[in-house]
Amino acid sequence: MDDTEPNPDVTDVIHLLDDDCARQILIETMNESLSANELEDRCGVSEPTIYRRLEELREHGLVDEGTQVAADGHHYSVYRAALDRVEVDLTESGLDITITKREGMADRFTDLIEGI
């Protein structure tokens, strides 16, 4: 089942999704987890810019951070889009935004085990 987060800060999310780099990060990490270095190469922006956008995306729950262990034993962070859908609704009180997140593999596994 998808995790839906109603009413995050509309202005912040819209501003973030208006940013070309943030959108490109979401597109690039939609189907695979990538490191900041890989995102830097794919997005064509500086590493500090990638890290700033990743932090903003993480703060709003739009990307998840995981750890990848390299063959030499070192580890590094990888990022994957958590976003499945964004809905913006016009209401009498203003704009409401609902973010539907992808269900992670751990969540699916937990649901499977609990269902047994």
Stockholm file with secondary structure:
# STOCKHOLM 1.0

chainA/1-116         MDDTEPNPDVTDVIHLLDDDCARQILIETMNESLSANELEDRCGVSEPTIYRRLEELREHGLVDEGTQVAADGHHYSVYRAALDRVEVDLTESGLDITITKREGMADRFTDLIEGI
#=GR chainA/1-116 SS CCEEEECCCHHHHHHHHTCHHHHHHHHHTSSSCBCHHHHHHHHTSCHHHHHHHHHHHHHTTSEEEEEEECTTSCEEEEEEECEEEEEEEEETTEEEEEEEECCCHHHHHHHHHHTC
#=GC SS_cons         CCEEEECCCHHHHHHHHTCHHHHHHHHHTSSSCBCHHHHHHHHTSCHHHHHHHHHHHHHTTSEEEEEEECTTSCEEEEEEECEEEEEEEEETTEEEEEEEECCCHHHHHHHHHHTC
//
